[in-house]
């Protein structure tokens, strides 16, 4: 019987050893465990601290589980009747230590959550660069309002310079994530989110869409490249001199569902494109509450104003000009 038990253990261990051997030859992207940015480094600190605190509970529990199972294993064929007893000291340790650890983790998490709030500007002597991000089906559009260029599935910025990402969506909601630079943030239609990151090393870092958004969501990947300021300026100049312009019609075609096989750059893009994408899905868009222009059903501005005046309280009719002005402000 003993030999048979050892055979079973050996048979169970062989597959595990084979898996470990095969995985040893794989190149693993450490992602968040290999931070290359200020925000990502602090997030890793929080991960390590909370993991160590959890180990304080986990390791003793696992050791005692196996030790108790071995020490108090049933021997013989007779009925097992344990002798139960209560210990207040053991109960205090069993409940007290986890509660203290959870409280410490809660305090640390709240502190780091406020310190690493996505829209909070990063303190730096360098002037921040603004990059607008629009998630599409199934690609990422990056526009640079200060440089006047744009790119698809590729974003470049200087290292050691804060980057203010402004994000929205012209497609189903997604999640923008560069694991080695910082946490993810959602992109949503009709909203302009903000994420501040900064790379402290020159290099290329994979980015991805971390939210299910349809058929080709797995291909919503991009490269984030941090370079020197000189290389970044040269890249902008090269794009302006050699890439085509992104027109309104070109953006309309780009926004159609589909994938982009390789990164693309544009020497220019329509002014105010990002804001128009955001406002395109805002609650008041196309509602007709725009005084001084024709309404959607062909009514003149005066007729629309008259309808607004008719909805006002009759007690204000004595001062129609003031009431009209106040009502217009309410709609604006």
N, C-alpha and C positions, 0 to 999 in steps of 0.2 A: 504493500500500500504506500509506503514511504517513497519507493522508487517511482511509482506512478505519479505521486504528487510533484516530484521534482521534474518529471517529464512535462507535466502540464505547465509548470512555471517556465521551463525552457521554451516550450512552444509559444507561450504568450510573449516572451521577451524577444524572440527572433524578429517578428514584424516591427516591433518598436525600434530595434537596433537598425533594421534595414531602412526605415523611414528617416532616422537620424542621419544615417550615412548618405542617403540621397539628398537630403536637404542641406548637408554641409557644403555641397558644390554650388548652391544657389547664391546669386548676388542679391542681397536684400536691401531695398531702399528703406532706410531707417525713418524717414519722414519726420514726424514730430520729435523723435528721439535724437535727431541731428539738427538742432535749430541753427539757422543762419541769420536770425534777425532779433532785434531787441524784444519785441512782443513774444515771439516764439520761445525765447530763452526764459522769460519769466513764467510763461505757461508751463514749460518743462519743470521749472522749480516747484510749481504747485503740484504737478503730477508726482514728482519724486517724494515730496513731503507727505502727501496724502497716502501714497503707496507704502511708505515706511511706517506711518501710523497704523495703517490697516494690517501690516505684517505683525505688529505688536499683538494683535488679536488673533490673526489667522494661524501663525506658526504654532503657538502653544495649543490652540484648539486641535489642529491636525495631529500634532505629536500625541496629545492626550487621547485622541480618538483611537489611534492605532494601539497605543499602550494599554488603554482600558480594554479594547477588544481582545488583545493578547492575554493580558493578566487575568481577566475574568471570563475567559472562554470556558464553555461548558465541557467538562470532562466526565467521561463515563456515560452510562445509558440511563441513569436514574433521573428523576424529576429535579429540576433546578429550582431551589427556593432561596432567593437572595435575602439577606438581612438589610432592611432599609434603615437609615438614620439621617438626621438633618444637621447641617452645619451652617450656622449664621455667617461664619467667617468666609466659607467657600462661596456662599450666596452673594456676599458683599463684593468679593473679588469678581465673580462671574458677571454681575450686573454693573458694578461700579466702574471697572476699567473700560468696557465698551462705551458707556455713557460719557465718560471723560474724553475718550478719543473722538467720539462723534461731535462733541461740543467744540473741541479744538479744531477739527476739520471744518465745522460750520463757520467758525470765526475767521479762519484763514481764507475760506472760499469767498466770504462776503468781502473781505479786504482786497483780495486779488480781483474780484469782479468789478469793484469800483476803480481800482488802479488801472485795470486793463480794459475799461469800457471802450468799445470799438470806435466811437465818435470822438474820443478824447485825443486832442492833439499831442504829438510826441515832442517832448522838449529837445531842441537841437539848435545849434548855431546856424545850421544850413537852412536856406529857404525851402519850404515844402514844395513839392511838385504835385499838381492835380491831374488825376487820370480818371476819365469817365468810363464806366463799365456798363455794357448792356448785354444781358443774356438773351440769346435768340434760340430758335430751334435749328440745329443743335450746334451752336457755335458761340464764341465770345467776341464782341466788338469792343475795342478800346479806342477812345478818342482823347486827344490831348488838346484841350482848349487853349493852352498857352503856346504850344508849339505849332498848332494847326495841322497836325498829321493824325492818321488813324491806322489801326492794324486789326487783324482778325486772328484769333488763336495764338497771339504772341504779344507780350507786353514787355517793354524795356524801360528801365529807370536807373538813375545813378545810385550807387551804394553809399551808405552813410548819409542819405538824404531822406527825410520823412516823405512818405507818399500818401496823399489824401485820395483814396479811392471813393468816388461817388457812384453808387450802383443803382440800377433799375432793371426792369425786364420788359421786353416787347414780345413775350411768349409766356408759357407757363412758369410759375415760380421755380427758381433754382437756388443753389447755394454756392457762393464763390469761396474757394479755399486754396490757399498756397500753404501746405502743411509746414514747410520749413521756415516760413516767415510769420505765421500767426493763425489764429482761429478763423473759422468760417463765418460768413454772414449771408443772410438770405437776400436774393434779388426778387423784387415784387413789382408787378405792373402798377402804375399810378403812384409809386412811392420812390423817393430818392434816399437810399440808405447811405451810410458813411462808414468807412473802415480805414484806420490809420495804421500803416505798417512801415518798417524800415529795415532794409537788409544791411548787415554790417560786414558782409563778405561778398566779393565779386564772384559770380557764378550763375549757372542756370538752375532753376528750381521748378519742378513740375507743379502745375496747378490743375484743378479739376472742378467739375460741377458735382457737388456732393448731395444732390437731391434728384430723385427719380422724376423725369420730365418727358417720358415718352420713349419711342422706339429706339432712338440712337443716343440716349442719355449717357451711355458708357463712353461715347466718343467725344463728349464735351470736355476735352482736355486742352491745355494750353501751356506754353513755356513762359515763365517769368524770368527775365535775365537782368541781373544787376551788374552794371559796368562802372567804369570810372566816368567822371563828369565829361572828360574830353571825348571818350568813345560814344557817350550818349549824344553829345552835341553833333558829332560826326554822323551818327546814325540818322538823326533828324534831318541833317543837310542832305544826306544821300537819298532819304525817302522823298524829300521835297523835289529832288532833281531827277529821280528816275521812276517813281511810282505814279500810276494814274490817279485821278481825282475820284473821290466817292461822291457821286451825284445823288440827288433825291431819287431818281429812277434806280440808280445802282443800289441805294439802301433798300428800296422796296423789294428788289430782287434778292438781296442778301437776307432780308427778314423772312423770306419764304422758307418753310421747313426743308431742311437738307443739311448735309455735312460738307465741310471744307477739307479737302485732302491735305493741303499744306498751308502754313501761315501766309497771310497776304498783308501788304502795306498799301496805304493811300497817301498821296501828297497833300490832300485837303479833304474837307468834309463840309456839308451844309452848316452854316452858322446857326447855333441854337438847337442843333439836332437832339441833344440829350434832353433839354428842357421840353421840347415838343413831344418826345417819347413819353416823358413822365406825365405831362398834362393831357396826353391823349386818352389816358384812362382815369383822369380825375373825375370826381363826382359831378362837378358842374359843367363838364365839357359838353357843348352842344345843347344846353338846356334852354337857350333863348334869353337868358338873363344878362344880355349885353346891350345896354341902352345906347342909342345913337346909331344902330344898324338894323337892317331888316330882319324880322324873325323868320323861322324856318318855313312857315306856311304862307309867306308872301306879304304879311302885314307890314305896314310902314312903321318907322320908329315912333311917330306920333301916336299911332293906334296902339302900339305896345305900351307906350307910356300911359295912354288913357286907360287901358285895362288895369295897369298897376294902380293908377289913381282911384279907380273904381273900387279896388279892394281895400282902400284905406278907410279908416274910421271917419264917419261923417262929421265928427266933432272937430276935425282939423281942417275942414273945408275953408274956413275963414282965412287961412294963410296957405294957399295952395302952393306957392313957390317954395316956401320953407319945407312943407310936407314932402313935395316932390324930391327936393334935394336929400332930405333925410332918408326917404324910401330908396333912393338910388344908392346911397351909401350902404344901406343894409344889403342890397343885392350884390354890390361889389365886394 
